[in-house]
Amino acid sequence: GGRRVEGKELQTRFEGWLPPRGLRSSYDVFLSYRWTGGLDDEIAEGLFFRLSEEVVDGRAVQVFWDRQRLEHGRNFQADFAGALAASRVVVPLVSQRALTRMHRLKAESGCDNLLLEWTLSVVLQQGGVLSALLPIMFGAELDPQATPKDISADTASPPACVASLFAAGGPGSLPEVMVAAVHHEASAALHSLGHAAQGVSRLEGLSVKGTVGALTKYLGVAAWQLSLSHVPPDHSVAEFKRVLMEEAVRQIMAVLRASASSAPPSLPTPRQPQPTPDPAPGPSGGQSDALAVATAAVEVERLKLQRAESELKKVEAQAVKAKAEAEKARAEAEKAKAEAELARAQASLKPRSGACVIL
């Protein structure tokens, strides 16, 4: 019989075929975002998988996305701070939902981890540790089907899916306070990572409003300014997400390729796992290799199927919603028709002007 192949060995042999997982000593891109259960999460997940398929310096782009990289049983705050400092490009998703909690922060508030990430990003960029900061910015999510119906589809711009980040309730209205817990954690992280000289002094006076304001001064993707194709209103959101993803990947890859000559920073103590040595081939070596290849291929197909099922569920939900809206529109049309017929019947029963009534 063939030799049993362990999961760790499979992962080592076929790492290039599987979605990247676990911590590394360095990264090309760090995705910094708030868990909102909405657009922020979708963009972060989409960027992780899209960028992981790209190539720079003759190898796959390495992306830090917390859901794939953080490991159970470890200090997640220390790990994401270390990953951020060991990345070339930090991509903060600055959205209205991400800022909602920050509007309520006070000096004595607990540590907001997203604000901590953004504070470290600003400090490390100013200290020359990062190659670039590339924010993706968007305001409140809008309903494209709420566009006025009297606008000609030939002349009107495609309906907006997000508002400007700088509308009411944006970065300009954030509190001018320094959160002590955030500054404490940022200072500790900078000392631990060996960047105290470049960063600790820059923490002084960096308020919530000042941190977000500094981020938004970097040139990135302003989602409300994207040019969209004319599509039916019920397809506008999908078109918006497609264009946003393409533009974000384009800009990020341009920055990475421009800085390709410089190696990405690495953590002071690399934790990259050592490859498992290939066992000496035995009589059943060919069989075991075939089994390993087949098992890895099955895993790849399973992951593809899982993603396809997720997309199918989204499409089915949209179809159900569209059907319900069509039924509602049809019922309203039937009601309007019945009301019109009733009005005509009532009008026909009224005596005409000037008619004689015989008693």
N, C-alpha and C positions, 0 to 999 in steps of 0.2 A: 504494500500500500504506500501511498504518498506520505510525505512528512507534513505534520501539522504546522500551519503558519500562524503565528500570533499577530494580533492587530497592530502592535507597535512596529513589527518588522514590515508589515504591509504598508503602513503609513510612511516608513522610511524609504522603501523601494519605490512607491508610487506617489510620492508627495506632490509631484508636478501635475498629477491627474485629479487630485482631490482638493476641495475647498480648504484654504489654509486655516490652521487652528493653532492655538497656544502662543506663548510668549516667545519673542525673538530678541536678539541683542540690538537690532536696529530695524527701522522702518523707513519707507519712502513717504508714506502719507499717514497722518493721524486724523481720524474723524471725530470731531468734538461736537456733541449735540445733546439735547434734552430728550429724555423718554417722554413722549407726549401721546403715543398711541395714534398719531396722525401722520401728517406729511413729513415731519422731521425724521421719524423712524423709517419711513419708506425711502427717503432720499439717502439716508445713511446706509441702509441695507443695499439699495441699488448701486451706490457708489462702490461699496466693498466688493461686490461680485463683478461689476464692470471693470474696475481698476485692476482687480486681481488677474484679469485676462490680458492686461496690457503688458508690454515688455519695455524695459529700459536697461541700458548697459548689458544687453544680451541675456537678461534674466527676467523672471516675472516680477511685477511691481508688488512690493510688500506693504499691506495696508493694515493699520490698527483699527479694528472695530470691536468695541468691548464685548459684544455678544459672542464673538468668535475667538477672541484672544485671551480674555481674563480667565484665570484658572481657579477652581474651587480650592478653599483652604488657604488662600494667600491674602495678603493685605492689598485689596484692590486699589486703594488710594495711592499707595506707594508704587504699584505696578503701572497704573495709568500715568502717573507723573514721570516715571522712568521712561515709559514708552514715548511720551510726548517729547521729552528732552532728547530722545534718540531717533527722532524723525527729521526728515528733510523739510516736509511741508505740512503745516497744520491747516486743516479745513474746518473752521467753525461754522456751524449752521445757526445763523443769527436770525431768529424768527420772533414773531409777536408772542407765540406760545412759550418759547424759550425764555422770554423776558418777563412773563407774567409773575413768576415767583420772585424775581429780582426786584420788582416794584415794591414788594412788601419787606425787603431786607432792612435791618437796622444794625447799628454798630455792635449790639450784643447778640445778634442772631447766630444760629449755628452755621456750620460750614456748608455752603452751597457748592457742591462738587463741580458743577458746570462753571460757576464763577471762578473757582480755583483753577480749572483748566485754562480758562480764558486769561486769567491773571498771569499764570506761568507762560502762556503763549506770548503775551505782549512783552513780558520781561525778557524772555529768552530770545525773542526776535530782535529786540532793541540791543541785546548783548551780543548779537551775531552768532548765536548757537544754531538757530533755525535758518534754513535757506529762504523760506517765504511763509507768509500768512495769506491764505486765499479764502476770504469769507463767502459763503452763499447766503444771501439775505432775502427775506420775504416777510411781508406783513400778514394781516389776517387773510384767511382763506375765504374766497368769495364763491357764490353760486353762479356759474356762467349762464345758467338758464334763466336768471333773473334779468338778463339784458332786455331793454325795452323792445317790444315786438314791432314797433313802427319804423325801425331803422333798417334800411335796405341792406341785404346781405352782400350786395355787390360793392357797396361803398363803405360800410362800417368796418371798423377794426374787429378782429376776433374778440369775443368776450373775455374779460380779465378773469383769471383764476385766483390771483392773490393781489392784495393791496400793497402799496408802498410801505416799507418798514418804517419810514419816517413820518407816517401819518400820525394822527392823535394817538397817544399811548405808546409811542416808540421810544428809542434810546434817549431822546431829549428830556423825557419826563422821569427818568430813573433817579433814585435818591443819590445825593452827593454825600454818601457816608462810606467810611472804610469799615468793612466787617472784620472785626478782630480775629475771629476764628479762621477766616480765609487767609488773612495775612500770616497768621501763625503757621498754618499748614504749608503755605507757599514758601516761607522762610526755611522751615524744616526740610522741605523737599529740595530746595536749592543747595542747602548745606550738604545734604545726603548725596546729591548727584554731583557735587564738586563744582557747582556753578554759582556759589555764593558771591564771588568777586564780581561776576557779570550782572548779578540780579538783585541782591538784597537791597542795595541802596535805591534801586528803581521802584521798590514796593512802596516807599514812603509817599504818601499823598495820593496813592492810586485808589480812587473811590469806585463804587459800582458804576456810576455814570461815566467816570473817566476811563475805566477798563473797556466798557462796551464802545464808547466813543472812539477809543484808540483802534479797536478792531475794525470798525466800520470805515476807517480812513484808508484801509488797504484796498487796493483794486481787486474786485472779485466778481461774483455773479449777482446782479440785481435782478431777481426773478421777475419782477413786475415790468421790466423793460424788454423782456424777450419777445422776439417776433414769431408769432404763431401763424400757421396756415389756417385758411378758412375751412372749418369743419363744422358739422352739425353740433348744436349746443351740448347734446348728450355725449359727444366725443371730445369736448374741449379739454376736460381734465386730463384724459389720457394723453392727448396731444401735448398739453403743457408739460406733463411729467417727462415725456419723451424728449422734448426740446431742452428742458432744464438739465436732464441727465447728460445729454450729448454735449451741451455747452460746458457743463462743469468738468466732465472728463477731458474735453479738449483743452481747457485752460490749465487744469492740473498737470496733464501730460506735457504741455508746453513748458511749464515751469520745471518739471522734473528733467526734461531733456536738456533744458538750458543749463541746469546745474549738474548734469551727468558726469562732468569731469571731476567733481569733488565727491568723495565717498561720504555716505551718510554718517552722522555721528553714531557712536555706539555707547551702550551703558558701561559704567566703570567696571562692572563684574558681569561679563556676558553669561547668559544662562541658556545659550542655544544647546539643545540636546545633541549628544554625540551620536552619529549614525551607528546603527546596529550592523556589525560586520556580517557579510554574507557567509553562510556556512559552507564548509567544503562540500562540493557536489558528491553525492553518493550514487548508488545504483539507481535510486529513484529521483535523482536531481531534476531530470527533465519533467517528470510528472509533477513535482512540487512547484517548479517554476510555472508550469501551465496552470496549476491550481491557484497560485498567487495572482497571476494575471487575470484569470477568470473571476476570482473573488473581488479584485480591485475594480474590474469592469462592471461587475454587478453593483458594487457600492456607488460608482459614478452614475449608473443608470437609475439607481434608487433615488439619489439626490436630485437628478434631473426630473424624475417623476414627481417627487415631492414638491418641487417648485412649480411644475406644470399644474398639479392639482390645486395648489394655492391660487395660481392665476385663473384657473377654471372656475373656482368658487367665486372669485371677484367678478368674473364675467357673468356668471349665473345670477349673482346678486343684482348686478346692473340690469340684466334682462328682466328680472322680476320687478324691479323698480320701474323700468320703462313700460312694462305691460300694465302695471297698476296705474301709471300716469295716463296711458292711452285709454284705459277703461274709464278713468275719471273724466277725461276730455270728451269721450263718446257720450257718457251720461249727461254731461253739461250741454252738449250739442242737442241731444234728444229733448232735454228739458226746455232749452231755448226754442226748439221747433214746436213743442207742444204749447208753450206759452204764446208763440206767434199765432198758431192756429186758433187758440182760444180767443185771442184778441180780435182776429178777423171775424170769428163767429159772433162775438158780442157786438162788433161794429155793424154787422149785417142785420141784427135785430133792432137796432135803433131806428125810429122813424126818420125818413129823409126830410131835409129842410123844405118847407112849402107844401108838404103832402097833406091831403085832407083826411081827416079821421071821421068816418061815418058811424054814428051811434044808433 
